[in-house]
Amino acid sequence: MTEFPQPDITETSRPFWDGLKAGTLLFQQCGQGHRWLPARDHCPHCLSGDVRFVPAAGGARLVSWVLYRSAHHPAFESRVPYNVAIVELDEGPRMISNILCDESALRADMPLRLRIEAQDDYSVARFEPAGREKLS
């Protein structure tokens, strides 16, 4: 079996990955209230170095997605078809993830809820429909 690509965990991103392993999705926020993902040393809006990690409540909405019908890495062959989505957390930051549902249920702006899953030696943030859409 082919291993999944591993995340590039740096000192800056380590709290994000440690948070997921502990069951919490963390995003960053600066002293001015700007919020973002992925982790950075400075705010991408005001360039402040006064940044901290904040827990997300777990709600989000689907912004956009693409459906892959062929694997572009051998580790994903058993998951075809799979989606790669942009989700916007209720707190504002956007991130790339997967939506865990039947592809026919995907709708722009659909409400989502966080589902953290173990993946090899780390955990990842995935999402599922917050409504009654059928999970895959």
C-alpha positions as CSV (number, residue, x, y, z in Angstrom):
1,M,0.0,0.0,0.0
2,T,1.3,3.5,-0.9
3,E,1.6,5.9,2.0
4,F,-0.4,9.1,1.9
5,P,1.6,12.4,1.4
6,Q,2.7,13.7,4.8
7,P,2.1,17.3,5.9
8,D,5.1,19.6,6.2
9,I,4.9,20.4,9.9
10,T,7.0,23.4,10.9
11,E,7.3,25.2,14.2
12,T,4.8,27.7,12.9
13,S,2.2,25.0,11.9
14,R,2.9,22.6,14.7
15,P,0.1,24.0,17.0
16,F,-2.4,23.5,14.1
17,W,-1.4,19.8,13.8
18,D,-1.2,19.2,17.5
19,G,-4.7,20.7,17.9
20,L,-6.1,18.3,15.3
21,K,-4.5,15.4,17.1
22,A,-6.1,16.6,20.3
23,G,-9.5,16.9,18.5
24,T,-9.6,20.7,17.9
25,L,-9.3,22.7,14.7
26,L,-7.3,25.8,15.3
27,F,-6.9,28.9,13.1
28,Q,-4.8,32.0,13.7
29,Q,-5.9,35.5,14.7
30,C,-4.0,38.7,15.2
31,G,-4.5,41.5,17.8
32,Q,-6.6,43.4,15.2
33,G,-9.0,40.5,14.9
34,H,-8.0,39.2,11.4
35,R,-8.3,35.4,11.1
36,W,-6.7,33.0,8.6
37,L,-5.5,29.6,7.6
38,P,-2.9,28.2,7.0
39,A,-0.6,29.1,9.9
40,R,1.9,32.0,9.3
41,D,4.3,33.9,11.4
42,H,2.6,37.2,10.6
43,C,-0.9,38.3,9.8
44,P,-1.5,38.3,6.1
45,H,-3.7,41.4,6.4
46,C,-1.8,43.8,8.6
47,L,1.6,42.0,8.9
48,S,1.4,42.0,12.7
49,G,3.5,39.5,14.5
50,D,1.0,39.4,17.4
51,V,-0.7,36.2,16.4
52,R,-2.3,33.4,18.4
53,F,-4.2,30.2,17.7
54,V,-7.9,30.1,18.4
55,P,-10.2,27.1,18.4
56,A,-12.9,26.8,15.7
57,A,-16.4,26.0,16.8
58,G,-16.8,23.4,14.0
59,G,-19.3,25.0,11.7
60,A,-18.5,25.9,8.1
61,R,-20.0,26.3,4.6
62,L,-19.0,24.8,1.3
63,V,-17.5,27.5,-1.0
64,S,-16.4,25.4,-4.0
65,W,-15.1,21.9,-4.9
66,V,-13.7,19.7,-7.6
67,L,-14.4,16.0,-8.0
68,Y,-11.5,13.8,-8.9
69,R,-12.4,10.7,-11.0
70,S,-8.8,9.6,-11.4
71,A,-6.1,9.5,-8.7
72,H,-3.2,11.9,-9.1
73,H,-1.2,10.1,-6.4
74,P,-1.2,6.3,-6.0
75,A,-2.4,6.6,-2.3
76,F,-5.7,8.0,-3.5
77,E,-6.6,5.3,-6.0
78,S,-8.9,3.5,-3.5
79,R,-10.8,6.8,-2.8
80,V,-11.7,7.6,-6.4
81,P,-14.0,9.5,-6.9
82,Y,-13.2,12.0,-4.2
83,N,-13.6,15.7,-3.7
84,V,-11.3,18.5,-2.8
85,A,-13.2,21.4,-1.4
86,I,-12.7,25.0,-0.2
87,V,-14.7,25.5,3.0
88,E,-15.2,28.7,5.0
89,L,-15.3,28.3,8.8
90,D,-18.1,30.1,10.6
91,E,-15.3,32.3,12.0
92,G,-14.2,33.4,8.5
93,P,-11.0,31.5,7.6
94,R,-11.0,29.3,4.5
95,M,-9.3,26.0,4.1
96,I,-8.9,23.1,1.7
97,S,-10.5,19.9,2.9
98,N,-12.8,17.0,1.8
99,I,-16.6,16.8,2.2
100,L,-17.7,13.4,3.5
101,C,-20.9,12.7,1.5
102,D,-22.2,11.4,-1.7
103,E,-21.0,13.6,-4.6
104,S,-24.6,14.3,-5.7
105,A,-25.3,16.0,-2.3
106,L,-22.7,18.7,-2.8
107,R,-24.2,22.2,-3.0
108,A,-22.6,25.6,-2.9
109,D,-23.1,27.3,0.5
110,M,-24.3,24.0,2.1
111,P,-23.8,24.1,5.9
112,L,-21.0,21.7,7.1
113,R,-19.7,20.4,10.4
114,L,-16.2,19.5,11.3
115,R,-15.1,15.9,11.5
116,I,-11.5,15.2,12.6
117,E,-10.1,11.9,11.4
118,A,-6.9,10.0,12.0
119,Q,-4.7,9.7,8.9
120,D,-1.5,7.7,9.5
121,D,0.4,9.4,12.3
122,Y,-1.5,12.7,12.2
123,S,-5.1,13.9,12.1
124,V,-6.9,15.9,9.4
125,A,-9.9,18.2,9.3
126,R,-12.6,17.0,7.1
127,F,-16.3,18.1,6.9
128,E,-19.7,16.5,6.6
129,P,-23.0,18.0,5.7
130,A,-24.7,19.6,8.8
131,G,-28.1,18.7,7.4
132,R,-29.7,15.4,6.3
133,E,-27.5,14.8,3.2
134,K,-26.4,11.2,2.9
135,L,-22.9,10.5,4.1
136,S,-20.7,8.2,1.9
